[in-house]
Amino acid sequence: MDETAKYLIHAEITAAGVVERSDVVGAVFGQTEGLLGDELDLRDLQDSKKVGRIDVEIRSDEGTSSGEITVGSGLDKVETAILAAALETIDQVGPCSAEIVVTDIEDIRSAKRRAVVERATELLASFDADAVQSEDIVETVRQRARVEDITTYEGLPAGPRVADSDAIVVVEGRADVLQLLKYGVKNAIAVEGTDVPEAVAALTRDRTVTAFLDGDRGGDLILEELSQVGEVDFVAVAPRGRSVEDLPRGAVMAALREKIPYETVAEAESPEAVLDADGAGPESVALQPGSGEGDAAAAVAGVDADATAGATSGGHPETASDDTTTQEAVAGRDADAETATDGPTTLSDHIDATIGADTATVRLLDPELSVLAEGDAADAVSLIEGCDPAPRTVVLDDTCSQKVLDVAAQRGVEVVVATGDGEYVKQPTSVQVRTV
């Protein structure tokens, strides 16, 4: 078909005998010559490129022939229709009688227009899907920078640190891994269903494992199977009826901080039952008091991530407890504290004096919040290790490292308040960590 053709004539031919393509083409030219006048002479129209080549497909069977004829036309609709009608006047092909019937005159431009509409619709949908609004640029770049790190481990979706990290977080699906990557957790791996893969089971046997699962029946089943085929050290759960992939950053971080030793969960009806018994939920961000009931434990119960603003601006976080002692411990400097001349008397005062003042120091406190020792933050490990008596609370103007956690656990420290969390291989359950 000629590229300039606007219409395509489709016709069927039958002949009472065996004929070939050349016979049909010869009959078309021979029997239409002079029929339509000089303006519509088929040879002249082909020479001027107004009519394309005549395509013929012919088949012979049991002494008869049949096939299709296709002619491209660059003429207008009227002239094309006349040319098509002229084809039907042919009644002889070679030595055989024949009949040609025009079945359709196709508007090639209409077909092209349909193709244009379909393709344009596809392009528009793709354009809208990939379009980035100006107000979304910062967030889009931030998310892509975080999410592009997703990899695979033995064919399973995983964060980039799974292969070399001493601790892993086992989640249900790829979306959960992506969600944790957005929040900076790079050692998560997905089991992709309730059938725990052998690769994950093998991985759990030599790593510290936290199972972070959805708060539904599926999460319960995965935890049960994972405990049977592998080893689980801690359990973190989303609120009942919620999925990990739907949780905001605060809820994810709170659930991971408040993970429960698996031994405790194994003896309970469910992880939620353990949390309910402790009076805390997966979305709680308040640190629960340790075994002691002194002012230090009560004070830290109200120090959470929201305390950052108070510590840096001179204000102080407040606890919701009705207990007068707890309120005084967590609130900012009250009248008595302001008139004191022998130094800080509340945990908030100690936080202000170290972290709030950006001193790069560490302060060790006894159960009455008196200072046992103080020194450079870089020497925190040796100070905690050599302090006599052992401190109850540590206020550190630095990130809380694994070494600090280990020596704090050895010395019986109950609370560590620091500027941030380090990358822990294993966090002792006896030490509560709170960041400011």
N, C-alpha and C positions, 0 to 999 in steps of 0.2 A: 504494500500500500504506500502511495506517495505521501511524503510528510506534509504536503500542502493540501491534502484532501480534507474536505469538510463533511462529506457524506460517504457512506459505504453501502454499495448495492449488494444484497445477498440474494442468490438465485439457486434453484435446484434444477438439475438436468437429468433426464432419462433418455436412453437411446436403445432402439430395438436392434442391437448388435454390439459388436466389440469395437470401441473407438478409443482413441488416445487423446492426451491433453492437446497436442498440436492440432488434432482434427477439430476440437471444440473451439480453440482460439481462431483457427482459420475460418470456421463457420461464422463466428461473431463478426469478424472484420468483413468477410465476403458478403454476408446477407444483410448487413446494415449499411453498406457503402451506397451512398446516394439516396438512402431512404429518408434522411432527416435534413437534407440540404447541406450546403457547404459550411454553414456555421456550426453544425453539429456532426460533421464528419469525424468519425472515431479516430482515424489515423492523424488528422490534423490536431484533434484535441490532445492526443497523446504527445505529439511533437511539441505542442505548446505547454505541456505539463499540466493541462487542465483536467486530464483524466489519467489515472495511474495505470499500472500494468494490470492485465487480466490474469487473476490467479484461478487456477482450475485444479480441483482434486477429483479424479475419476477412478472408479472401481468397476471391474468386469466380473460377472458371475453368471454362469449357466447361459451364456450367449447374449446377455443384456449388460448394459453399462449404466451407471448412475454416479452422481457426484454433486459437488457444489462449485458455484462460480462466484467470485468476489471481485468487484470493480470499485476502485476508489475514485471519487469525483470531487473536483474543485469548482464545479459549476454551481449555480444557485439551485434552490429547491425545485423550481419548475423545470429547468433544463435537465436536472438529474432525474426527475420523475419521467420525463420524455425518453431519456436514454434507457432507463430501466424498462419502460414499456416496449422499446424497440427490441430488447433482448428476447421478449416473449414472442416476437414474430418469427424467430428462427425455428424451422421445422425439419431441417435436414443437417446431419453432421456426418461428413464423409458419405459413405454409401447407405447410411442408416437413417431411418426416420427418427426424429427426436422431438422432445418437448422441454421447454424451459419455462419455469414458473418463478417469478420474483417473490421471495418470502418476506423481505424486510428492506427498508432503506434506513440505515442507522445514522443518526446525527452524531458524528464524532465529537463535535464541540460540546454537545450536551453530556456525553460520557466523560469528557475531560473536565467539564464543570462539576459534575458529581464527584470526581476524584479530587478536584481542588477543594470542594467543600469538606469532604471527609478528612483530607490531610490537614486542612486549616484547622478543623476542630481538634484533631490530635495535637497539633502544634500549640494551639491556644491552651489546651488542658495542661500540657507539659510546661508551658510558660508560666501559667498561674501557680502550678505546684512548686516550681523552683524559684518563683519571685520572692525577693526578700525586701520587706518594707524597711525604710530608713531607720525607724525606731527599733527594729529588731536586729540591726547589724551587730551591735556589741554582744548581745546574748547569743546570736547565731554563731559568731566566731568563738565565743567562750565554750559553748557546748560542743562544737566540732573539735576544738582542741582537746577536750576531755574525752570525747567518745571515740575519736579516731584510734585510740590506743587499744581497742578491743582486739583480742587475738583468739586463737583456738589452742586447746590442749587436748591432744588425742581426739581431735575432731569435735570437741565440746567448746561452746562459747566461754571465754575466760578473760580475766584481766591480764595485763602484761607481767605482773609480778608472781603469778601462780607457780610458774616453773621453778623459781629460785627462792621463794619466800618460805620461812619456817612456819608460818601460820596462814591458813586459808579460810575463806568464808564460802560455804556451800549454799547456793540458792537454787531456785527452781528452774528459771528459764533465762533466755538471752536478754529479755527486757529488764530483768532484775540486775544482771551484770552491767548493762548500760546505765541503769539508774545509779548503782553504786559508783561507777566510774565518774559520773557527773559530780558526785560528792567527794571524789578523791580516794575512794577505796579501790585499789588496783589488784587485790589478791582474791577476787571472787571467781568461782567457777560454777556453771549451771549443770544440773543433772538432766535437764530436758525431759521431765516426765517422772512418773512414780517408779519406774524401773531404773534403779540406780546403776549406772554403767560401772564396769569393772575398773576402768581407769580412775574414776573418782574414789571407789572403794580402796584401791591400792594407794592412792595419794593420801588418804586419811590415816594410813597406818604409821606414817613417819612425820606427820605434821600436827601442829596444834589446830584443831578443827572447830569452827563455830558454824553451826547450822542456822541460817537465817531464812526462815520459811514464812509462807503466807499464813494468815490466820484462818485457815479453813481445813476441811477434812483432808484435802490433798496434801497440805503441809504436814498434817499429823501422820499420814501414811508414809510420806517420804522420810520423815524423821525415824519412824519405826523400822523401815527397811534399811536406812543408812546405818542405824545402830547395830543391825544384824550382820550386814556384809562388810562394814568398816568400823571405824572408831570415831566417836564424837566426844569432844571435850566440853563444849559450851553450846547453849541453845539460846537464840534470840528469835523473837516472833513478832510479826506484825499484829496490830490490833485485830480482834476477831472480826472476820468478814472483810478485811482489807488485804491488799496485795503489796508486796515489797515495792513493785514497780510504781505504785501509786502514792507512796509515802513521801512527804516533804523532807528536806534535809534534816530538820530538827528531830523528827520522829525516827529517821534512820539512825542518826548518831546516838539518840537516847537508847534505842533498842540494842545497839551494839555495845554501848557502855554498860547497860544493865543486863547483859547476858547471864544466863543461869548455868551453873555447872550441871552437866548431863546427869550425874548421879542423883541430883535433887529432882530433876524432871522425871527420871526413870521410876522413882518411887511415888510420884504423884499421878493424878488422873490425867493431867495435861499441863503444858507450860503455863497456860493462862491461870490454872488453879494455883500454881506456885506464886505467880505474880500477885494474884488476888490475896493470897495468904500473907504476902509481905506488905500489902497495902500500896503497891506501886503497879502501874501499868506500863506497857511497852512505850507509850508516848510520854511518860514522866521524865522530866529533866531535873528533878530535885534529887539530891544525893541522900540516900537513906542513912540514918545514924548507925554507927557500928555497935559493938557490944557494950561500949561505955555509954553512960547516960549523962556525962558531964557537959559543961558549957561548950567545950570544943566541938563535940559531935553535934550538938544542937545547933551551933552556929553555922557549921558547914552545910546543914540541911537546906539552907536558903541560898547558898552561893551557887549560881548556875551561869549559863552562858550570858544571860541578860545582865549579869553583874558587871560586865565589861564597861558599859557606859558609866555606871555609878562609880567604879573604881578610878576611872580616868578623869572624871569631872568633879570629884569631890563628894558625890552623893554616895549612898550605901544601900544595898539590897535589903529587902524586908521579907521575913517569912510569914506565912499565913497562920502559923501556930498561935493558939490562944494562951500558951504558957508564957508567963511574964519573963521568966529567965531567958527563954529562947528568943523572945522579941528583943530583949535588951542586947543579947549576944549578936544577933544578925543585923539589927537596925544600925543606922549611922551613929556617929558620936552623939550620945544623949547629953543631958546637962551634967551628969556625974562624970562622964568621960572627958568632957571639955575642961572640967575644973581639975582633973587629975594631974598630978605633977610628976608621977613616977613612970610615965610612958604609956603605951597603948594598953587598953584593958579589954578590948573585944577583938574578935578575929578580923572584923572589918578594919579596925585600926591597924592591925599588923599587915593586912593586905595593902592598905594605903601606904604604909611606911616602907614597904619593900617593892611590891609590884607597881602600885600606883605612882610611886616616886621614881620609878625606872632606875633602881639602884644596882641592878645586876648582882644582888646578894641573895642569900638563903637564910631563913630564920627558923630555928627549931623551938617548939613550944611544948610546955608540959600540960597536964590536964586542966590546970587553972589558967592557961594562956599566958603564963610567965615565960620569958625568954631564957632558954637553956644555953643556946649557943647561936652565934651569927658569924657569917663570913661570906667570901666570894661564892657566887652561884656555881662557878667551875669546880669548887671544892666541896660540893654538896654531898657527894658519896662518902668522902672521908670524914666529913663533919658528922653525918648521921651515924656512920659506923663507930666513931669514937666518942659519941656523946654519952655521958653518964650523969643522971639516969637516962634511959631511952626516951626520946621525944614521943609525944602523942600526935602532934600535928607539925607538918612541914610546910612553910610558905616559901616558894621558890620563884624568883624573878627570871625564869628560863623555862624551856620546854621540859616536860617530865620524861626522862629517858628510861630505857629498860634497866640500866644499872641502878638508877635512883629507885625504881620500883622494887628491884630485887633486894637491895640493902634495907629499904623501908620495911619490906615484908619480914626480913630476918630480925629486925630490931623491934617489931611489933607496932610500927607506926600505923595509925588508923586512917589518917587523912593527909593527902598531899594536895596543896593548892598551887597551881603553876600557870604559866602564861599560855601553854598549849600542850597537846598530846604528842608524844613521839611515836615512832613506829615500833610498837610492842610485838615481840615474838610470843610472849605469854604474860598476861596480866594477872597478878595474884588477886584472888578474890577477897583476901583479908584487908587490902588497901583500897580505900576509896579515893579516886582521882577526880578533881574538879578543876576546870580551867576558867581563868578570868581574863 
